[in-house]
Amino acid sequence: VASVRIPGAWLISIQWSRKSAPDAEQMAVAAVKEGFEIGLDVLRREHEQWWEAYYETSYITIPDARLEGYYYLQMYMLACCTRPEGPHMTLCGPWTDDNNLQPICANDYHWNNEQQMQVWPVYTSNRIAYGDPMFDMIEDNLEVLKETCRLHFKTDGAFLAHSTDSYLRPTYMNVDNYELNPLPWICFHYWKRYLYTQDEAFLEKRAYP
């Protein structure tokens, strides 16, 4: 995390270490320095232009205005929780402690259905790339899943526990965490992404392996 105070606002950058970008601290500092040099007016215009382009990706009209508003609220929350090439969203995203209410399950990753359900809207809303961080997370930490399988099942393979941290390490091990459905659900999303994009390179190089 890096931050700097400028007239009228704080510039804050939060980064995380991963295989493609191991030095999170350096990235955070660089992002804040760049924002400071650009200035708040330019940053605000870029921010507004980004959201305009995001909402132009797809539209939906529903006779029930309240229901339609709810849909666009979910699209807003999706972009607040994750971005293409960013981290996969946790249970509560960035909303972790409001009105003294603690986040559900410590705001970790629950793979028995919650994490997969969060990705469902990306297909029909034409925002496929917003589901890719889930695949990145699985592939970047595949060795962790293999080790978890060897440790708890004494066999080769890959096992994704019910509840994990951001590196897919089990946060606890009890009867719930031995559920076998998380990875099959992920495989379903690999197939679903292919069905919507017809991206054979994704199917060959990422989904099939």
N, C-alpha and C positions, 0 to 999 in steps of 0.2 A: 504494500500500500504506500502511495506517495500522495502528498497534497501540497497546495500552495494557495495563499490568500491573494486575490486580485480585487480591484475595486468592484463591488457589487456581487461578488460570488466567491465560492471556493472551487478550485480545480482539484478533483480527486481521481486518482487512477488506481484500480485494483486489478492486479494480474495474478496469474497462477502458473506454476511450473508444470511443464509437460514435455513430452519427447521432442515436439517440434519447436518448443521455446522453453529451454530449461532455466533461464535466468529471469525469473519473474520480477525481482527487485529492480534490475536494470531496465526492464521494459516499463515498469510503473514510473520510474524517475524520468525516463525519456519521454513518455506520454505527457507528463505534467509540464516538463520544460517546453515541449512543442506547443502545448495549449497556451502557456504563458506568453510565448513569442507571438502566436497568432492573434491573441486578444479575444475578449468576450464577445464583441459584436460579430466577428467572423464565426466564432464557435456557435453562437446562437443561430445565425443564418444556416450554417451547415446542419445543425441539429433539426431545424424546421424543415429543411429540404429533405433530410433523411426520412423523417416521418411522412412527409407528403409522398415520397416515392414508395415507401412501405405500404401505405394504404391504397395506392394506385395499383398494387399487384393484383388485387381482386376485389370485387364488390358483391354484396348480397342484398336483396330487397325482400323483406318479410312484411306481410300486412299488419302484423302485430308490432308496433313501434317499440314496445318494451322488450320484446324478444330480439328484435333486430339490434337494439342498443346493447343488449347483453352479449350478443355475438361479437360486436366490435370491441366491447370491453375485454373479452377474452383474447382477441387479436392484439390488443394493446398490452395485456399482461404477458402474452407469449414473447413479444419483442423485449419486454422489460426483464424477462427471466433468462433469455438466452439469445445468442446471435450466431450466425454461421461462423465457424472456426472458433467459437467461444466455448465455455463450459456447458455441459448438459445441466438443465435446470434441476434443482433439488425439489423436495416436496413443497416448500413454500416460496421458493425463489428468493428475491431480496427482501421479502416481507417477513421479518423474523420476530418482532416483538412489538406489538401494538396494544395499547391500553393494558399493559402489564400481563398480556396473554402470551404464554410461551409458545414457540413454534411446535407444530405437530412432530412428534418423534425426533426432536432435536434437529429438525430440518435436514435430515440425512437423505440417503437414496433408498427407496423401497421398491424392490423389483418384482414383487409378486403381482402387481398390476399398475400401481400409481405412476411409475416412471414411464411405462409404455403408453398409458392413457394420455399423458401430457403431450405425446407426439401425434396423437390422432389428428388434430386439426390441421397439421401442416400439409396434408395431401390435398384435401378438397379446397383449401384456401390458396393453393398455388404458392405455398411457402416451404417447399421441399427442403431447402437448405437449412431451415431452422430445426429439422430433426436430425441432421447429420452429426451434431455434437454427441448424440447418444451412441452412434456407431463409432465415432472417434474414441470415445471413452472405453468402449468394449475392446477395440483393437489395440489401443495403447496399453491396456492393462491385461492382455490375454495371458501373459505369463503368471500373473497373480491368480487368475481363475484356474489355471492348470495346477498351481501349487496348492490352492484350496482343495481341489479335487483329490490330489495325492494325500494331503494331510488328513482329510476327513473320510475319504472313501477307499483309501489304499489302492487306488487304480489310476491309470492314465485317463486324461479327459480334461474337461473344463467345467467348473461348477460356479455359478453365480448365486450367492446367498440372498436370502430375502432382504436383508438390510446391510448396506455397505457404506464405507466412506467414499471420498472422491477418487480413491485409487482402487476401488472395488474390493477392499479388504473387509471381511465381515466385522460389523460393529459389535456383534455378540453371537453366541452360538447356543441356541436352544432348539426345541422342536420346530418352532416356526421357521427358523432360519435354514432348515433342511428341506424346505419346499423345492420341488423339482421343476416348477413351471417358469421361473424367470428367463432362462436362456431360450427355451422354445418360443416364448413371447417375443424375444428380441429377433429370433430367426424369422418370425412372421413379419416383423417390420422390415427386415431386409427384403423380403419378397414383396411386400406392399410398396416399398419405395420403387422397386423395379417395375411393378405393374403400372404405376403412375407416370414414370419417366421413360420406360422402355430403354433404360441406360444399360446396354449389354456390357460395357466396360465395368460398371459398378457390380453387376452380377458376377462377372468372371473374376475380377481381381479382389473384390471385397466380400461379397456375399458368399460365394461358393467356398473359398478357403476357410 
